[in-house]
Amino acid sequence: MQISPEQLEAAILQLPVHVRARLAELLIQSLDEAAELDIAWADEADRRYEELRAGTTPPVPATDVFAKARARLQ
């Protein structure tokens, strides 16, 4: 059964305060985890960019990268 965001919100608002507080805490934690992951990916992108700029890692053409990814998926 599908439930719309509006229906979910209405159902949540009927829960006891302590349950809503716990749910809010869990939702905020999930946002923090997503933000941490975004920061980690940004740090990784910066590190790889610096390696390319310094010449310690050779550039790889996108066509090669995509061909290798397609081969792995087959």
C-alpha positions as CSV (number, residue, x, y, z in Angstrom):
1,M,0.0,0.0,0.0
2,Q,1.4,3.4,-1.0
3,I,1.1,6.3,1.4
4,S,1.5,9.9,0.3
5,P,3.8,12.3,2.1
6,E,0.7,14.2,3.3
7,Q,-0.8,11.0,4.8
8,L,2.4,10.1,6.4
9,E,2.7,13.5,8.0
10,A,-0.8,13.4,9.3
11,A,-0.2,9.9,10.8
12,I,3.1,11.0,12.4
13,L,1.5,14.1,14.0
14,Q,-1.0,11.8,15.7
15,L,1.8,9.9,17.5
16,P,2.7,10.6,21.1
17,V,5.2,13.3,21.7
18,H,8.0,11.0,22.8
19,V,7.6,8.8,19.7
20,R,7.6,11.9,17.4
21,A,10.7,13.2,19.3
22,R,12.6,9.9,18.7
23,L,11.5,9.9,15.0
24,A,12.7,13.4,14.6
25,E,16.0,12.5,16.2
26,L,16.4,9.5,13.8
27,L,15.6,11.7,10.8
28,I,18.1,14.4,11.8
29,Q,20.8,11.7,12.3
30,S,20.1,10.4,8.8
31,L,20.6,13.9,7.4
32,D,23.9,14.2,9.3
33,E,25.1,10.9,7.8
34,A,24.2,12.0,4.3
35,A,26.0,15.3,4.9
36,E,29.1,13.4,6.1
37,L,29.0,11.2,3.0
38,D,28.8,14.3,0.8
39,I,31.8,15.8,2.6
40,A,33.7,12.6,2.2
41,W,33.0,12.4,-1.6
42,A,34.0,16.1,-2.0
43,D,37.3,15.4,-0.1
44,E,37.9,12.5,-2.4
45,A,37.2,14.6,-5.5
46,D,39.6,17.3,-4.2
47,R,42.3,14.7,-3.6
48,R,42.0,13.2,-7.0
49,Y,42.0,16.6,-8.6
50,E,45.2,17.5,-6.8
51,E,46.8,14.2,-8.0
52,L,45.9,15.1,-11.6
53,R,47.3,18.7,-11.2
54,A,50.5,17.4,-9.6
55,G,50.9,14.8,-12.4
56,T,51.1,11.9,-9.9
57,T,48.1,10.3,-11.5
58,P,47.6,10.1,-15.3
59,P,44.3,11.3,-16.7
60,V,42.0,8.6,-18.1
61,P,39.6,9.5,-21.0
62,A,35.9,9.2,-20.1
63,T,35.3,6.8,-23.0
64,D,37.8,4.4,-21.4
65,V,36.2,4.7,-18.0
66,F,32.7,4.1,-19.3
67,A,33.9,1.2,-21.4
68,K,35.5,-0.4,-18.4
69,A,32.4,0.1,-16.3
70,R,30.2,-1.4,-19.0
71,A,32.5,-4.4,-19.2
72,R,32.3,-5.0,-15.5
73,L,28.5,-4.8,-15.5
74,Q,28.2,-7.5,-18.2
